[in-house]
Amino acid sequence: MKSLILIDRRMQEYKRKKELVVHTVPIMQPPRPPSGAPPATLFPPDRRVIDIPVCCAVHGGQLAVQRYVRSGAYSFEYVGGVIVESIQQHQYKSENVVALPVEFRHVREQCPCCGMWTPLGRVGAVRCTCGKDVCFGKTTVTASGAYFRCFCPAEGWVEIVSGGGFGIIPSR
């Protein structure tokens, strides 16, 4: 599985020079494995739905999930994104966080908040230095690459790296 990560050198340099003070708006936090460790629980083979948390770059980090459904023994199909309202957040508990199955592959996704699609030739979301997976809503794609701007306010060139990931099994 390929995931994306943001190189943040320019923003760190800017903060050092300007002593930038960042004011953040409280947002719903996506569930994470305890203490940032990868989840020990593997995705159960009898479950069909897995949600991947993502925050919107345009709408101040609004929490959403990208939903995938198992479509065969070794494949998943992207079915769309869902905005997570505070009343629905009870479905996304930290004990429901699971490691993505080996056969899981991200595809181009559309942010349900701002409507932006993952650019052609890329998959999934950007893993920002703030620790969140963020949509491409404020990204500029040029011939030399993709320049990403987060809601946090980190920014920089996107680099494709390999790495694991996690998802959430929605509960009742």
QUIKA-V760821 format. One record per residue. N is the residue number from 0. RES is the residue in one letter. PSI is psi in degrees with one decimal (none if undefined). Layout:
N&RES&PSI  N&RES&PSI
This chain:
0&M&137.5  1&K&136.6  2&S&168.6  3&L&148.5  4&I&150.3  5&L&132.2  6&I&124.0  7&D&23.0  8&R&-42.3  9&R&-42.6  10&M&-40.4  11&Q&-41.7  12&E&-42.9  13&Y&-44.0  14&K&-39.8  15&R&-41.4  16&K&-42.1  17&K&-7.1  18&E&56.0  19&L&131.0  20&V&122.7  21&V&126.1  22&H&123.9  23&T&150.4  24&V&133.1  25&P&131.3  26&I&162.7  27&M&135.0  28&Q&132.4  29&P&143.2  30&P&143.7  31&R&157.5  32&P&152.6  33&P&135.5  34&S&32.5  35&G&0.6  36&A&153.5  37&P&146.1  38&P&138.5  39&A&-27.5  40&T&129.0  41&L&156.4  42&F&120.6  43&P&134.2  44&P&-19.2  45&D&-7.9  46&R&148.1  47&R&-26.8  48&V&135.6  49&I&135.0  50&D&135.9  51&I&116.1  52&P&141.7  53&V&146.2  54&C&149.9  55&C&126.3  56&A&-33.0  57&V&-41.7  58&H&44.1  59&G&28.8  60&G&18.4  61&Q&129.8  62&L&134.6  63&A&170.8  64&V&147.6  65&Q&122.6  66&R&131.0  67&Y&143.2  68&V&135.9  69&R&125.8  70&S&4.7  71&G&-176.4  72&A&-32.5  73&Y&27.0  74&S&156.4  75&F&147.4  76&E&131.7  77&Y&126.7  78&V&-10.5  79&G&177.2  80&G&155.0  81&V&128.2  82&I&131.5  83&V&108.0  84&E&158.5  85&S&-30.7  86&I&-23.3  87&Q&-10.8  88&Q&-18.3  89&H&-21.0  90&Q&-20.0  91&Y&75.8  92&K&153.3  93&S&-26.5  94&E&-10.9  95&N&4.3  96&V&129.4  97&V&155.4  98&A&141.5  99&L&140.0  100&P&154.2  101&V&-36.3  102&E&-3.9  103&F&134.8  104&R&127.9  105&H&155.2  106&V&-175.2  107&R&133.6  108&E&153.0  109&Q&128.4  110&C&124.9  111&P&-13.1  112&C&-53.9  113&C&-11.3  114&G&-2.0  115&M&135.2  116&W&152.5  117&T&134.0  118&P&154.1  119&L&139.9  120&G&0.7  121&R&165.7  122&V&156.3  123&G&-149.0  124&A&179.1  125&V&131.0  126&R&105.3  127&C&163.9  128&T&-14.5  129&C&-5.5  130&G&-0.4  131&K&151.6  132&D&125.7  133&V&143.4  134&C&170.2  135&F&19.3  136&G&-29.9  137&K&32.9  138&T&137.6  139&T&121.5  140&V&124.1  141&T&177.9  142&A&-27.6  143&S&-0.5  144&G&-163.6  145&A&124.8  146&Y&117.9  147&F&141.1  148&R&124.8  149&C&172.3  150&F&-8.1  151&C&-24.7  152&P&39.5  153&A&154.1  154&E&159.6  155&G&-179.2  156&W&139.0  157&V&135.6  158&E&134.7  159&I&127.6  160&V&159.2  161&S&151.2  162&G&163.6  163&G&180.0  164&G&178.9  165&F&160.7  166&G&-178.3  167&I&134.5  168&I&113.2  169&P&139.6  170&S&176.5  171&R&none
